[in-house]
Amino acid sequence: MSRQRLGSRVNSAVVGWALSVALVDTLSKWWARHALSAHDVHVAGPLWFRLTYNSGISFSLNRSSPALSAIVALVIVLVVLFVALRATPGLATIGLGLLLGGGVSNEIDRLVRVPHRVTDFISVGRFPVFNLADAAVTVGFVILAVAMLRGSALVQR
């Protein structure tokens, strides 16, 4: 396959979505670590900003082995990156961009923070505390599910 043909298949808009998510999430985690270190903040109703750290992956799974969590998350991010760069324009671009951005941002937080934990701070009722990257991953999955239900191709062939 020629280099020009391969380059035309790469969806750079996915990178824009991913970088936007990672930037906003990184800034929000920085804010949370500084503004919430001494106390929780009640926002409205069941919504609180409550600083916690997660050494595992989603829903605190595998908290006892943060190194394994980091490796598994990194492999998942790399697989999503490979698929996302070939996303079809439209819903797939947005969904995969959100998924990639959230995954990358949490992985960076996990690898940069010492000890190696992800910063979480959004608390809604009894639901596990999460962050904006987690929300982006969830919304990304929903958008991809909608695209698939509509019969849209997710990646270019």
GILIN-V773374 format. One record per residue. N is the residue number from 0. D_FIRST is the distance of its C-alpha to the first C-alpha in Angstrom with 2 decimals. Layout:
n d_first
N D_FIRST
N D_FIRST
This chain:
n d_first
0 0.00
1 3.78
2 6.59
3 8.50
4 6.78
5 6.84
6 10.29
7 11.48
8 11.30
9 13.54
10 17.14
11 19.29
12 22.44
13 22.37
14 22.88
15 25.81
16 27.42
17 27.02
18 28.50
19 31.32
20 32.25
21 32.18
22 34.33
23 36.89
24 37.12
25 37.57
26 40.30
27 42.01
28 42.12
29 43.57
30 46.17
31 47.01
32 47.54
33 49.94
34 51.67
35 52.06
36 52.96
37 56.69
38 56.85
39 55.14
40 55.02
41 55.90
42 53.86
43 55.11
44 56.12
45 54.18
46 51.67
47 52.21
48 50.35
49 50.97
50 49.28
51 48.01
52 45.43
53 43.22
54 42.21
55 40.45
56 37.74
57 38.34
58 42.04
59 42.91
60 41.45
61 41.44
62 43.63
63 44.99
64 41.75
65 40.09
66 37.83
67 36.40
68 36.06
69 34.11
70 31.69
71 31.21
72 30.75
73 28.20
74 26.08
75 26.39
76 25.47
77 22.27
78 21.28
79 22.25
80 20.28
81 17.00
82 17.85
83 19.45
84 16.65
85 14.98
86 18.43
87 19.17
88 21.62
89 25.27
90 26.99
91 24.00
92 23.31
93 26.98
94 27.45
95 24.54
96 25.50
97 29.08
98 28.19
99 26.03
100 28.64
101 31.50
102 29.96
103 29.03
104 32.47
105 34.37
106 32.47
107 33.26
108 36.86
109 37.06
110 35.85
111 37.79
112 41.09
113 43.61
114 44.41
115 40.92
116 41.50
117 40.12
118 42.51
119 43.63
120 46.26
121 46.21
122 48.80
123 49.55
124 52.43
125 51.86
126 48.05
127 46.45
128 46.09
129 42.57
130 40.79
131 38.61
132 35.39
133 36.65
134 37.44
135 33.97
136 32.43
137 34.89
138 34.35
139 30.57
140 31.02
141 33.40
142 31.08
143 28.24
144 30.86
145 31.98
146 28.47
147 28.01
148 31.52
149 30.71
150 27.78
151 25.15
152 21.62
153 21.16
154 17.39
155 14.63
156 12.52
